[in-house]
Amino acid sequence: MNRAFANNVTPHFGSCLLAALLTVLSGCAIQSPFSQDGLPQTIMVPPGNTVSMEVVAVGKITYQCRAGNNRFEWVLTGPQATLKSRDGKPAGRYVGPPATWESADGSIVTGLQAAIAPATAGNIPLQLVKANPATGRGSMQGITYIQRVATRGGVAPATGCDMTSVDKKTDAPYQADYIFYKSN
């Protein structure tokens, strides 16, 4: 066997063998970070789509106090977040409206909400977005769906919107994972 080939294969083979052995010994399956297992059915991506990219968004969601129908309420005016890869490298930004994801490579995709599902208390809902055709060449080309999962924060205040604060804006910090899918 070619020594260079053997040196490149052996460590990979050894780590795969170790992972398989640990799986058997622990009685647990190794899960992909992109698994839809456990997500509400309403936000699952249809068959025929595979994960293309996953990013973490960290930023804020802005709400504005508005009056209507004899009541006052905080209304979402838009998100603003930085996108990073799992290893912390800059990946782009997320803004709205309309919901717009811009990759660090300059490609852009927008989308329309297809479904939401409740998250845990104090967190914005989980979401499924149907992507529009992307602009620019890059990682956003061919994106079909975007899932928002693992949400933290981002909820409008429960109080503070009344006749004295109409048009006042407030920011709610949030974090979420966005998983981008492409058609097979």
Secondary structure, 3 states (H helix, E strand, C coil): CCHHHHHHHHHHHHHHHHHHHHHHHHCCCCCCCCCCCCCCHHHCCCCCEEEEEEEEEEEEEEEEEEEECCEEEEEEEEEEEEEECCCCCEEEEEECCCCEEEECCCCEEEEEEEEEECCCCCCCCEEEEEECCCECCCCCCCEEEEEEEEEEECCCCCCCCCCCCCCCEEEEEEEEEEEEEEEC
